[in-house]
Each structure stands twice: as C-alpha cells, then as structure tokens.
Amino acid sequence: MYHYDQRPGTQFTEQAQTFMETIKDREYAVLCGRNNCGKSFLLKTLTQQSGERASFLGPARYQNFHVLGSFAPNRNQRRRSRKHQEFMNQWRNQQQNLDNSPFNLQQSIAELSNDKRSQLFEIMQLLLGSKMELRHTVENNSMSQQYISVNGHNMSFTSSGYRLITSLITSLLDEEYDTFFIDEPELGISPEAQGVFSDFLFNKEIRKKYFGHIKTLVLATHSTIFLDRGEITNNYFVEKDGDIIDVTRVKNVSDINRMHFFLLGNRLETLYMPSVIIIVEGKCDYKYINRVINIHFENSNVSVIQANGDSRIKEIFNLTKNLFGDIQKSPYRDRIFAVLDSVHGKGLISSLESMGLPKPNIITWKNNGIEYYYPKRILQSIYGSSDEFVIEGDMIKLNGSEYNKNQLVDMVVDKMTKESELPQEFSEEFMDKIAVYLNN
C-alpha cells in the first residue's frame, strides 16, 4: 500500500526493456494502449535514457501568446542541455503525474533559424491552407515587437487545435534534436488535419525535405490515423499489470487489425457498420430474428440478411466477407453468423467453413423450421392449445386452426415483448452467442 504522496514503483518486463533498447535504432515506433497503461511513463523513461538529443512533447502543450520574444541564447549553457536538465528536474521531483514538457511555443518559434521558420510557415500552409507570416506590431518600424499573423489575424485568435498542431511542427523542426517522443499527437486536432499531418510524418520524401534531422520518432496515440501502415511491425501495444509495464510488438496483419479495432473502441458501429451480421434462410426467419434482436438489444446495430433459401447463403456470405478483405484476419471473422434449418443443402456447412466462417458461428436448429422456436405462450394464445403443431407445406395447423407461415410470424412478432420466454435452444445456441458482441 502506497503512502498518499508516494510515487509508484513502476517497472518494466524483460520484453519491454528489450523494446527500450532496440527503439533507438528504429526510424518509427507507435505505441497504443488503454488509459493508464504506462505509455506516457514509457516515453518519459525513453527520453531520460536517450539523453540531450531527445525531445519530449507531453499532452499539456496548449499555449497562447500575442507577441514573439527575442532570442537571446545563454552562452554559459547550451540550449539543448538546459532543456534536458529542465526535463530531468521535473521528472525526478514531481510528486504527481505532470504532463508538462520543457517546451514553450513562443520561445521555440523565436529560436528556429530563419530557414526553419520559413518551413514552419510553408508546412502550415500545406496542412491547413492558412497563411502564416511574421509581422511587426507597429508598421514601418522594424524595432517594434513581432507577432505571428495567420490569415491577417494575430495567431492568438486561432483555435486551440491550430496552436496545438503548430506546437507539434515547431517541435519537430528543431534540429538540436534527432530523437522525438510525442505523447498523443492527435490532441485537439481534427481527423482531417491528423490525416494530413500523419502523411507528413510517414512520407519518406516529405520527411527528408522537412525533418531530415530526425533519426527516431516515437508516438503514443489513441488515434488509428497515426498507426504505421507502411511497416506494421513499427506498432506496439502497451499494457500494465499492477506496476509492471509490458510492450508487445505487432507481428502480422491480424495483430494490426486487432489494434485498429481496439482504437475504434472495439465497436464496429463506430464506422456506422453493424456490430454483428446474421444471414438467415427465409422471410419468416428474418422477421422473427430481427424482432427478437430489436427487443433484447434495442441500442445495438445488427444486420440481419435474408438469403431467400439456403442455396444463396454461400453467395451472401461470399459477398459479405469480400467487403472486409481477408476474412481470416478481419475483426468481422467472429461476428458473422449463418442460421440454418436442420434440413439444408448437402455440403453447405463444410463449404461455409472452407470459406472462412467459424464452425461455432454456423447455427443449425435441431428442428426444421423457425416456427419451432417461437415462444410457446404466444403460440398458445394464438391456437388456444399448448400441443405440438403440424406443418403441412406452408400451413401451420393446431387445435383446428391453421395459418400460413407468413401469417403466423406476423402474429407472433406483433405479440412479442421483452418478457416473452424464448425456447432454451434458441437462447443458448443463438442469443447467448451474439450477446457476446452486443453487451460490451
């Protein structure tokens, strides 16, 4: 049990320590993980170990200013050494987790060389289409203080997102450093601007033109946009068990898909895509299953697809899986279900399995017909009897009454409520399986 002001005794697994050793030789690394998994602590530790050539930019970088100060270097201490010492003092002495970094936007812009400052203005024009330039507070007086104009207005009037992205670019343009650690580059920046900015970071030609001095760039992010898709093994997942931090490297496409899915909140509906896809044989299956799902999972996004016969189930599944590329590596692999009657086309199940549909996701009723899986009390209220009905062709007969399948399903779904007791097989073999993906 820690004292109220005692720093945690955070440690790293051997695997994490190996990562920290090898990261120095990598051009890129992208860290993902849950909140409080240790990403920021890992970045700060890497900054400490990397020495003066490393720059750390934490999430607390929201700054504003009206005018630029002049750049007056301290001859007794190099700027890089001074900033590293500031970082180390803060890192060692803080009594709580502070996200500040020894970075001041106003000072950093002033400290850029003229060429680098011109590059900053050029990049901001390319990224956001805004004209950034230096102006004097008093026109025709070069001795007056200077400020940064953005489309004719003082930069202090721009959005926080604009200043946050300016901080990122300014930090990366500083040639005093060759190793950069950035915590949550996406903060305050629109997805569109994130996309353009990530292109700047991962495009080798642009990188060479503007950021040729950067040897290693490490990002910790919650945004899918900053994943390295060009070299997927540059992506890592960070986890923490108690005070122990572990780092796992992405090894294949399946891993990167899982990471991408994680960053979407493990919810495919984030993309306005269904959480689960269910392929059923006919119209009555569709009406009943769709109604049950809408009642029991009213806020979930489920797509029930009517195949119009078991002969078309393979065709529908093939069309569905083609939307997601390699189904074996897709997050949708375990979220597509096929529901079959006990009597179905020969070889249908083996064909679906060979196409990539997991066997547990092929649900085959023991009885031949969805009518056997309607709530018994609703059937009793319709027929006035709890005996077994008889199916003759399209007609369902019991206790002297008969309805065709379409009439019966309409009456059943009209009477369905959340309290309607579902047959045990329907609940265990179907509802329980899809609930796994709808109750997260």
C-alpha positions as CSV (number, residue, x, y, z in Angstrom):
1,M,0.0,0.0,0.0
2,Y,1.5,3.3,-1.1
3,H,1.6,6.5,1.0
4,Y,-0.7,9.2,-0.4
5,D,2.2,11.1,-1.9
6,Q,4.5,8.2,-2.8
7,R,5.4,7.6,-6.4
8,P,4.5,4.2,-7.8
9,G,7.4,1.7,-8.1
10,T,6.8,1.2,-11.8
11,Q,8.9,-1.4,-13.5
12,F,9.3,-3.0,-17.0
13,T,9.1,-6.6,-18.1
14,E,12.1,-8.0,-19.9
15,Q,10.2,-7.7,-23.2
16,A,9.6,-4.0,-22.5
17,Q,13.2,-3.5,-21.7
18,T,14.3,-5.1,-24.9
19,F,11.9,-2.8,-26.8
20,M,13.5,0.2,-25.0
21,E,16.9,-0.9,-26.1
22,T,16.0,-1.6,-29.7
23,I,13.9,1.5,-30.2
24,K,17.0,3.7,-30.5
25,D,17.7,2.0,-33.8
26,R,14.2,2.3,-35.3
27,E,13.0,5.1,-37.5
28,Y,9.4,5.0,-36.2
29,A,7.5,3.4,-33.4
30,V,3.8,3.9,-32.5
31,L,2.6,3.0,-29.0
32,C,-1.1,2.1,-28.3
33,G,-2.9,1.0,-25.2
34,R,-5.6,1.8,-22.7
35,N,-5.5,4.8,-20.4
36,N,-3.1,4.4,-17.5
37,C,-1.3,1.6,-19.2
38,G,2.1,3.3,-18.9
39,K,2.6,4.9,-22.4
40,S,3.5,8.3,-21.0
41,F,5.8,6.8,-18.4
42,L,7.4,4.8,-21.0
43,L,8.0,7.8,-23.3
44,K,9.5,9.8,-20.4
45,T,11.8,7.0,-19.4
46,L,12.9,6.7,-23.0
47,T,13.6,10.5,-23.0
48,Q,15.7,10.1,-19.9
49,Q,17.7,7.2,-21.3
50,S,18.2,8.9,-24.7
51,G,19.9,12.0,-23.2
52,E,20.2,15.5,-24.6
53,R,19.5,14.6,-28.2
54,A,15.9,13.5,-27.2
55,S,12.9,15.9,-27.2
56,F,9.8,15.0,-25.2
57,L,6.5,16.7,-26.0
58,G,3.7,15.9,-23.5
59,P,0.0,16.4,-23.8
60,A,0.0,19.7,-21.8
61,R,1.1,21.9,-24.7
62,Y,-1.9,24.2,-25.0
63,Q,-0.3,27.7,-25.2
64,N,-1.1,31.2,-26.4
65,F,0.8,34.4,-26.8
66,H,0.4,37.8,-28.6
67,V,3.9,38.7,-29.5
68,L,7.2,36.9,-30.0
69,G,10.1,37.4,-27.6
70,S,13.6,37.9,-28.9
71,F,16.0,35.0,-29.0
72,A,18.9,35.7,-26.6
73,P,20.9,32.5,-26.1
74,N,22.7,31.8,-22.9
75,R,26.4,31.4,-23.7
76,N,27.2,29.6,-20.5
77,Q,24.8,26.7,-21.2
78,R,23.7,25.2,-24.4
79,R,20.0,25.4,-25.1
80,R,19.7,21.7,-25.5
81,S,21.5,20.9,-22.3
82,R,19.3,23.4,-20.4
83,K,16.1,21.9,-21.7
84,H,17.2,18.4,-20.9
85,Q,18.1,19.4,-17.4
86,E,14.6,21.1,-17.0
87,F,13.0,17.9,-18.1
88,M,15.1,15.7,-15.8
89,N,14.5,18.0,-12.8
90,Q,10.7,17.9,-13.4
91,W,10.8,14.1,-14.0
92,R,12.7,13.4,-10.8
93,N,11.0,15.8,-8.4
94,Q,7.3,15.7,-9.4
95,Q,5.0,14.5,-6.7
96,Q,2.2,13.7,-9.1
97,N,2.0,12.8,-12.8
98,L,2.5,16.1,-14.6
99,D,2.2,16.2,-18.4
100,N,4.1,19.3,-19.0
101,S,7.2,19.3,-21.1
102,P,10.1,21.8,-21.4
103,F,8.5,23.3,-24.5
104,N,7.3,26.9,-24.9
105,L,5.7,27.6,-28.3
106,Q,6.5,31.4,-28.3
107,Q,10.2,30.7,-27.4
108,S,10.5,27.8,-29.7
109,I,9.3,29.7,-32.8
110,A,11.7,32.5,-31.9
111,E,14.6,30.1,-31.6
112,L,14.1,28.5,-35.0
113,S,16.5,29.6,-37.7
114,N,15.1,31.8,-40.4
115,D,15.0,28.8,-42.9
116,K,13.3,26.6,-40.4
117,R,10.7,29.2,-39.5
118,S,10.0,29.6,-43.2
119,Q,9.5,25.8,-43.4
120,L,7.1,26.1,-40.5
121,F,5.0,28.7,-42.4
122,E,5.2,26.5,-45.5
123,I,4.0,23.4,-43.7
124,M,1.1,25.1,-42.0
125,Q,0.0,26.4,-45.5
126,L,0.2,22.9,-46.8
127,L,-1.5,21.3,-43.8
128,L,-4.3,23.7,-43.1
129,G,-4.3,26.1,-46.0
130,S,-3.5,29.1,-43.8
131,K,-1.1,31.9,-44.5
132,M,1.3,32.3,-41.5
133,E,3.8,35.2,-41.5
134,L,5.8,37.4,-39.3
135,R,4.6,41.0,-38.8
136,H,5.6,44.0,-36.7
137,T,3.2,45.3,-34.1
138,V,3.9,48.8,-35.5
139,E,4.0,49.1,-39.2
140,N,7.2,50.6,-40.8
141,N,9.0,50.1,-37.5
142,S,11.4,47.2,-37.6
143,M,12.3,47.8,-34.0
144,S,8.8,47.1,-32.8
145,Q,7.9,43.7,-31.5
146,Q,7.0,41.0,-33.9
147,Y,3.9,38.7,-33.8
148,I,2.7,35.8,-36.0
149,S,-0.1,36.6,-38.3
150,V,-2.5,33.8,-39.5
151,N,-4.6,34.9,-42.5
152,G,-4.2,38.5,-41.3
153,H,-5.1,38.0,-37.6
154,N,-2.8,37.5,-34.6
155,M,-2.2,33.9,-34.0
156,S,-3.6,34.3,-30.5
157,F,-7.0,34.3,-32.1
158,T,-6.7,31.0,-33.8
159,S,-8.2,27.8,-32.5
160,S,-6.6,25.7,-29.8
161,G,-6.2,22.9,-32.5
162,Y,-4.3,25.3,-34.7
163,R,-1.9,26.2,-32.0
164,L,-1.5,22.5,-30.9
165,I,-0.5,21.4,-34.4
166,T,1.8,24.4,-34.6
167,S,3.5,23.2,-31.5
168,L,4.0,19.7,-33.0
169,I,5.5,21.1,-36.2
170,T,7.7,23.6,-34.4
171,S,9.0,20.9,-32.0
172,L,9.8,18.6,-34.9
173,L,11.7,21.3,-36.9
174,D,14.2,21.8,-34.1
175,E,17.5,20.5,-35.5
176,E,19.0,20.4,-32.0
177,Y,17.4,17.0,-31.6
178,D,17.4,13.8,-33.6
179,T,15.1,11.7,-31.4
180,F,11.5,12.8,-30.7
181,F,8.9,11.4,-28.2
182,I,5.4,12.8,-28.7
183,D,2.5,11.9,-26.4
184,E,-0.9,11.9,-28.1
185,P,-0.2,13.9,-31.3
186,E,-3.9,13.8,-32.1
187,L,-4.9,16.1,-29.2
188,G,-7.2,18.9,-30.3
189,I,-6.6,18.2,-34.0
190,S,-9.4,17.4,-36.4
191,P,-9.3,13.9,-38.0
192,E,-8.7,15.6,-41.4
193,A,-5.7,17.5,-40.2
194,Q,-4.5,14.4,-38.4
195,G,-4.5,12.5,-41.7
196,V,-2.5,15.2,-43.5
197,F,-0.1,15.5,-40.6
198,S,0.5,11.8,-40.4
199,D,1.2,11.7,-44.1
200,F,3.9,14.3,-43.4
201,L,5.4,12.0,-40.8
202,F,5.3,8.8,-42.7
203,N,6.0,10.0,-46.2
204,K,9.8,9.5,-46.7
205,E,10.2,12.3,-49.3
206,I,8.4,14.9,-47.0
207,R,10.3,13.5,-44.0
208,K,13.6,14.0,-45.9
209,K,12.7,17.6,-47.0
210,Y,11.5,19.0,-43.7
211,F,12.6,16.6,-41.0
212,G,15.8,15.1,-42.3
213,H,17.5,15.5,-38.9
214,I,15.1,13.1,-37.2
215,K,16.6,9.7,-36.6
216,T,13.9,8.3,-34.4
217,L,10.3,9.3,-33.9
218,V,8.1,7.6,-31.2
219,L,4.4,8.4,-30.9
220,A,1.9,7.3,-28.2
221,T,-1.6,7.6,-29.5
222,H,-5.3,6.7,-29.2
223,S,-5.9,7.5,-32.9
224,T,-6.0,5.0,-35.7
225,I,-4.7,7.7,-38.1
226,F,-1.2,7.6,-36.6
227,L,-0.7,3.9,-36.9
228,D,2.2,3.0,-39.2
229,R,0.6,1.1,-42.0
230,G,3.7,1.1,-44.2
231,E,5.6,-1.0,-41.8
232,I,3.2,-2.7,-39.4
233,T,5.9,-4.0,-37.1
234,N,6.6,-0.4,-36.0
235,N,3.4,-0.6,-34.0
236,Y,3.4,-1.7,-30.4
237,F,0.7,-2.4,-27.7
238,V,1.4,-1.3,-24.2
239,E,-0.2,-3.0,-21.1
240,K,0.2,-2.7,-17.4
241,D,-0.4,-5.3,-14.7
242,G,-0.2,-3.6,-11.3
243,D,3.1,-1.6,-11.5
244,I,4.6,-3.7,-14.3
245,I,4.6,-2.3,-17.9
246,D,4.8,-4.7,-20.9
247,V,5.2,-3.9,-24.6
248,T,4.1,-6.3,-27.4
249,R,5.1,-5.7,-31.0
250,V,2.7,-6.1,-33.9
251,K,3.8,-9.1,-35.9
252,N,1.2,-9.5,-38.7
253,V,-1.9,-8.1,-40.4
254,S,-4.1,-9.9,-37.9
255,D,-2.4,-8.1,-35.0
256,I,-2.7,-4.7,-36.7
257,N,-6.4,-5.3,-37.4
258,R,-6.9,-6.1,-33.7
259,M,-5.1,-2.9,-32.7
260,H,-7.1,-0.8,-35.2
261,F,-10.3,-2.4,-33.8
262,F,-9.2,-1.6,-30.3
263,L,-8.7,2.0,-31.2
264,L,-12.3,2.1,-32.5
265,G,-13.4,1.2,-29.1
266,N,-13.9,-2.5,-30.0
267,R,-17.1,-1.4,-31.7
268,L,-17.6,-1.7,-35.4
269,E,-20.6,0.6,-35.2
270,T,-18.1,3.4,-34.8
271,L,-17.8,3.1,-38.5
272,Y,-21.5,3.0,-38.9
273,M,-21.1,-0.7,-39.6
274,P,-23.1,-3.4,-37.9
275,S,-21.7,-5.0,-34.8
276,V,-23.0,-8.4,-36.0
277,I,-24.1,-9.8,-39.3
278,I,-26.6,-12.6,-39.3
279,I,-27.5,-14.5,-42.5
280,V,-30.8,-16.4,-42.4
281,E,-32.6,-18.5,-44.9
282,G,-36.1,-17.1,-45.4
283,K,-38.6,-14.3,-44.8
284,C,-40.1,-15.8,-41.6
285,D,-36.6,-16.4,-40.1
286,Y,-35.8,-12.7,-40.9
287,K,-38.9,-11.3,-39.4
288,Y,-38.7,-13.3,-36.2
289,I,-35.0,-13.0,-35.5
290,N,-34.9,-9.3,-36.4
291,R,-37.8,-8.7,-34.0
292,V,-36.1,-10.6,-31.1
293,I,-32.9,-8.7,-31.6
294,N,-34.6,-5.3,-31.7
295,I,-36.4,-6.1,-28.4
296,H,-33.4,-7.6,-26.5
297,F,-30.6,-5.4,-28.0
298,E,-32.5,-2.3,-28.8
299,N,-29.4,0.0,-28.9
300,S,-27.2,-2.3,-30.9
301,N,-26.5,-2.2,-34.6
302,V,-27.2,-5.7,-36.1
303,S,-27.7,-6.5,-39.7
304,V,-30.0,-9.5,-40.4
305,I,-29.8,-10.5,-44.1
306,Q,-32.4,-12.7,-45.7
307,A,-30.8,-15.1,-48.2
308,N,-34.1,-16.4,-49.7
309,G,-33.2,-20.0,-49.3
310,D,-30.2,-22.0,-48.1
311,S,-28.8,-22.2,-51.7
312,R,-28.0,-18.5,-51.5
313,I,-26.4,-18.4,-48.1
314,K,-23.0,-19.2,-49.5
315,E,-23.4,-16.4,-52.1
316,I,-24.5,-13.9,-49.4
317,F,-21.6,-14.9,-47.1
318,N,-19.1,-14.6,-50.0
319,L,-20.4,-11.1,-50.8
320,T,-20.2,-10.1,-47.2
321,K,-16.7,-11.3,-46.5
322,N,-15.4,-9.6,-49.6
323,L,-16.2,-6.3,-48.0
324,F,-13.6,-7.0,-45.4
325,G,-10.7,-8.4,-47.4
326,D,-9.1,-11.5,-45.8
327,I,-11.9,-12.7,-43.5
328,Q,-9.4,-14.8,-41.5
329,K,-7.7,-11.6,-40.5
330,S,-10.7,-9.4,-40.3
331,P,-12.3,-8.2,-37.0
332,Y,-15.6,-9.4,-38.6
333,R,-14.5,-13.0,-38.7
334,D,-16.2,-13.9,-35.4
335,R,-19.2,-11.5,-36.0
336,I,-20.8,-13.1,-39.0
337,F,-23.4,-15.9,-38.3
338,A,-25.4,-18.2,-40.5
339,V,-28.6,-19.7,-39.2
340,L,-29.8,-22.9,-40.9
341,D,-32.7,-25.3,-40.6
342,S,-32.0,-28.9,-39.7
343,V,-32.6,-29.8,-43.3
344,H,-30.3,-27.8,-45.7
345,G,-28.3,-28.2,-48.8
346,K,-25.7,-31.0,-48.9
347,G,-22.2,-29.8,-48.1
348,L,-23.4,-26.3,-47.1
349,I,-21.8,-26.3,-43.7
350,S,-18.4,-27.6,-44.9
351,S,-18.5,-25.0,-47.8
352,L,-19.1,-22.1,-45.3
353,E,-16.3,-23.4,-43.1
354,S,-13.9,-23.6,-46.0
355,M,-14.8,-20.0,-47.0
356,G,-13.7,-18.8,-43.5
357,L,-16.9,-18.9,-41.4
358,P,-16.0,-20.3,-38.0
359,K,-17.9,-23.5,-37.2
360,P,-19.4,-22.2,-33.9
361,N,-21.0,-19.3,-36.0
362,I,-22.9,-21.8,-38.1
363,I,-26.1,-22.3,-36.1
364,T,-28.2,-25.3,-37.1
365,W,-31.6,-25.8,-35.5
366,K,-32.4,-29.3,-34.3
367,N,-35.9,-28.9,-35.7
368,N,-36.6,-28.0,-39.3
369,G,-38.4,-24.6,-39.2
370,I,-38.1,-21.3,-37.2
371,E,-41.7,-21.9,-36.1
372,Y,-40.4,-24.4,-33.5
373,Y,-38.6,-21.5,-31.8
374,Y,-41.5,-19.1,-31.3
375,P,-42.4,-18.5,-27.6
376,K,-44.7,-21.3,-26.5
377,R,-47.0,-18.9,-24.6
378,I,-47.5,-16.8,-27.7
379,L,-48.3,-19.9,-29.8
380,Q,-50.8,-21.0,-27.1
381,S,-52.5,-17.6,-27.2
382,I,-52.9,-17.9,-31.0
383,Y,-54.0,-21.5,-31.2
384,G,-55.6,-22.0,-27.8
385,S,-53.5,-25.0,-27.2
386,S,-50.1,-26.0,-26.0
387,D,-49.9,-29.1,-28.1
388,E,-47.3,-29.6,-30.9
389,F,-48.4,-28.1,-34.1
390,V,-48.3,-29.8,-37.5
391,I,-46.6,-28.3,-40.5
392,E,-48.1,-29.2,-43.9
393,G,-46.4,-27.4,-46.7
394,D,-46.8,-23.7,-46.0
395,M,-49.5,-24.2,-43.4
396,I,-49.1,-24.4,-39.6
397,K,-52.1,-26.4,-38.0
398,L,-53.1,-26.9,-34.4
399,N,-56.3,-27.3,-32.5
400,G,-58.5,-26.8,-35.6
401,S,-56.8,-23.5,-36.5
402,E,-54.4,-23.0,-39.3
403,Y,-52.3,-20.1,-40.6
404,N,-49.7,-19.9,-43.3
405,K,-46.1,-19.3,-42.2
406,N,-46.1,-15.7,-43.1
407,Q,-49.4,-15.0,-41.3
408,L,-48.2,-16.8,-38.2
409,V,-44.9,-15.0,-37.9
410,D,-46.7,-11.6,-38.2
411,M,-49.0,-12.5,-35.3
412,V,-46.0,-13.8,-33.3
413,V,-43.8,-10.7,-33.7
414,D,-46.8,-8.5,-33.0
415,K,-47.2,-10.1,-29.6
416,M,-43.5,-10.3,-28.8
417,T,-42.2,-8.4,-25.7
418,K,-39.0,-8.5,-23.8
419,E,-40.7,-10.7,-21.2
420,S,-41.6,-13.3,-23.8
421,E,-39.8,-16.5,-22.8
422,L,-37.7,-17.8,-25.6
423,P,-37.1,-21.6,-26.2
424,Q,-34.0,-22.9,-24.5
425,E,-32.2,-24.0,-27.7
426,F,-32.9,-20.6,-29.3
427,S,-31.5,-18.8,-26.2
428,E,-28.4,-21.0,-25.7
429,E,-27.4,-21.6,-29.4
430,F,-28.2,-18.2,-30.8
431,M,-28.9,-15.4,-28.3
432,D,-26.0,-16.2,-26.0
433,K,-23.5,-16.3,-28.9
434,I,-24.4,-12.9,-30.4
435,A,-24.8,-11.3,-26.9
436,V,-21.0,-11.6,-26.5
437,Y,-20.6,-8.9,-29.2
438,L,-23.6,-6.8,-28.3
439,N,-23.1,-6.4,-24.5
440,N,-19.6,-4.8,-24.5
